[in-house]
Amino acid sequence: MLFAHASRYRSRICKIMTTSKDEPNELETVAPRNKMGLLGAISYIIGNIVGAGIFITPTTILANTNSAASSNIQLYSAYMSSHIWLMAIAYPQFLFKKNIDYKIRIQIGLALCVWIGTGVIAMLGSFSYIELGTAIHESGCDFAYACYVKWYALAFCYMCVGCLVHYPAVVAIQAQTFSEYFLWAGYCRL
């Protein structure tokens, strides 16, 4: 399975793995497949770029930034805390209403600062990948970049960990988040 997955990428290690024993000097090239349509591209962006993290992290950030508030914000569920985020982003005056507890206002403001800070870090990481993608014209992302600098063992380890640990964990988190929100839709009170 790993070699079948790795053979899709056009890199030096894949060319070495596909050499025939009769002609050791000639390397076969693997042609990339361009079969992603509009629907596939949209679902890739929504599933992998946006992902389930935007639905999971608000509650965790609100719970871990409780420097000023401890018990008030713990009463909110994950569903309610994501609505607080939307209200705070769409209506900034929400943070300055008089009927909201001062401690909750400080905690939501601190959580928004943490959210913005991690967003800036993610943006800088994406800039690094954009730079690598324009400099190295190989498909395969991290695997191709490690092969480009001739770190074949690291590339192989990355593929093994990606296939056996990372990808199944991402799919499990996305499935758990989808199932929670799907089940909450049935119990929603208007």
VENURJO-V616816 format. One line per field, one symbol per residue. phi: phi as a letter, one per 40 degrees, with the letter a starting at -180 (. if undefined). psi: psi as a letter, one per 20 degrees, with the letter a starting at -180 (. if undefined). burial: + if it has 9 or more other C-alpha atoms within 8 Angstrom, else -. Layout:
phi = ???
psi = ???
burial = ???
This chain:
phi = .cccccccccacccccccccccbcccbcbbcccbbccccccccccccbccgccccccdccccccbccbbbccccccccccccccdcccccbccdcbccccdccccccccccccccccccccccccccccccccccbcbchfccccccccgbcccccccccccccbcccccccccccccccccccccbcbc
psi = gghhhhihqnrhhhhhhjqqhhnihppqqppqpmjpagghgghggghhggaihhhghgggghhiklhhpghghihprhghhhhggghhghnhihijqhipphhhggghghhhggggghhgghghhhhghgghhhholqqichghhhhhjkmhghgghggghghhggghgghgghhggghghghhhhjpp.
burial = -----++-+++--++---+-------+--+----------+--++++--+++---+-++-+++-++--+---+--+-+--++--+-++---+--+----+---++++++++--++----------------++----+-+--++++++--++--++-++++++-++++----++--++------------
